[in-house]
């Protein structure tokens, strides 16, 4: 796996990789991450892949990070709840 580019967009670390004829776009926010895989041959070059990261795409990803964080927080609370067996 080869790192092609790293950048920051609206507080997210974004890394573009090339691996097995696919571009991987990895977005990280804190302890959460999302990875998108696209066929390398759908794009002319690395910079054309980054055009996927338009305002709407990023806003939707940020919304998913919020949902992921809420889900994880709720699951952690359930795991750490006393079970009443005292």
C-alpha positions as CSV (number, residue, x, y, z in Angstrom):
1,X,0.0,0.0,0.0
2,X,1.5,3.3,-1.0
3,X,0.6,6.7,0.5
4,X,0.0,9.2,-2.2
5,X,-1.2,12.3,-0.3
6,X,-2.2,13.4,3.2
7,X,-4.3,16.5,3.9
8,X,-6.7,17.9,6.4
9,X,-10.3,18.8,5.6
10,X,-12.6,20.3,8.2
11,X,-10.7,18.7,11.0
12,X,-10.5,15.3,9.4
13,X,-7.2,13.7,8.4
14,X,-7.6,12.5,4.8
15,X,-5.1,10.0,3.4
16,X,-5.1,8.8,-0.3
17,X,-3.5,5.4,-0.9
18,X,-3.0,3.3,-3.9
19,X,-3.3,-0.5,-3.4
20,X,-4.3,-3.4,-5.7
21,X,-5.5,-1.2,-8.5
22,X,-7.7,0.8,-6.1
23,X,-7.5,4.2,-4.6
24,X,-8.4,4.2,-0.9
25,X,-9.6,7.4,0.6
26,X,-9.3,7.2,4.4
27,X,-10.9,9.8,6.5
28,X,-10.1,9.9,10.2
29,X,-11.6,12.0,13.0
30,X,-10.3,11.2,16.5
31,X,-10.6,7.4,17.1
32,X,-13.1,6.9,14.2
33,X,-12.3,6.3,10.5
34,X,-14.1,5.7,7.2
35,X,-12.5,4.2,4.1
36,X,-13.8,4.5,0.6
37,X,-12.4,2.3,-2.2
38,X,-12.6,3.2,-5.9
39,X,-11.2,1.6,-9.0
40,X,-7.9,3.2,-10.1
41,X,-8.9,3.1,-13.7
42,X,-11.9,5.3,-13.2
43,X,-9.6,8.3,-12.8
44,X,-6.9,10.0,-14.9
45,X,-4.6,10.6,-11.9
46,X,-4.3,11.1,-8.2
47,X,-5.6,14.7,-8.2
48,X,-8.8,13.7,-10.1
49,X,-9.6,11.2,-7.3
50,X,-9.5,14.0,-4.7
51,X,-12.2,15.9,-6.6
52,X,-14.6,13.3,-5.0
53,X,-14.0,15.2,-1.8
54,X,-16.5,18.0,-2.6
55,X,-18.4,19.9,0.0
56,X,-21.4,17.5,0.0
57,X,-19.2,14.4,0.3
58,X,-17.3,15.8,3.2
59,X,-20.4,17.0,5.0
60,X,-22.0,13.6,4.6
61,X,-18.9,11.9,6.0
62,X,-18.8,14.3,9.0
63,X,-22.5,13.4,9.7
64,X,-21.5,9.7,9.7
65,X,-18.7,10.4,12.1
66,X,-21.3,12.0,14.4
67,X,-23.5,8.9,14.1
68,X,-20.5,6.5,14.6
69,X,-19.5,8.4,17.7
70,X,-23.0,8.3,19.2
71,X,-23.3,4.5,18.4
72,X,-19.9,3.8,20.0
73,X,-20.7,5.9,23.1
74,X,-24.1,4.2,23.6
75,X,-22.5,0.7,23.2
76,X,-19.8,1.6,25.7
77,X,-22.4,2.8,28.2
78,X,-24.4,-0.5,27.8
79,X,-21.2,-2.6,28.3
80,X,-20.3,-0.6,31.4
81,X,-23.8,-0.5,33.0
82,X,-24.1,-2.4,36.3
83,X,-26.0,-5.6,35.6
84,X,-27.9,-5.5,38.9
85,X,-26.3,-8.6,40.2
86,X,-24.4,-6.4,42.7
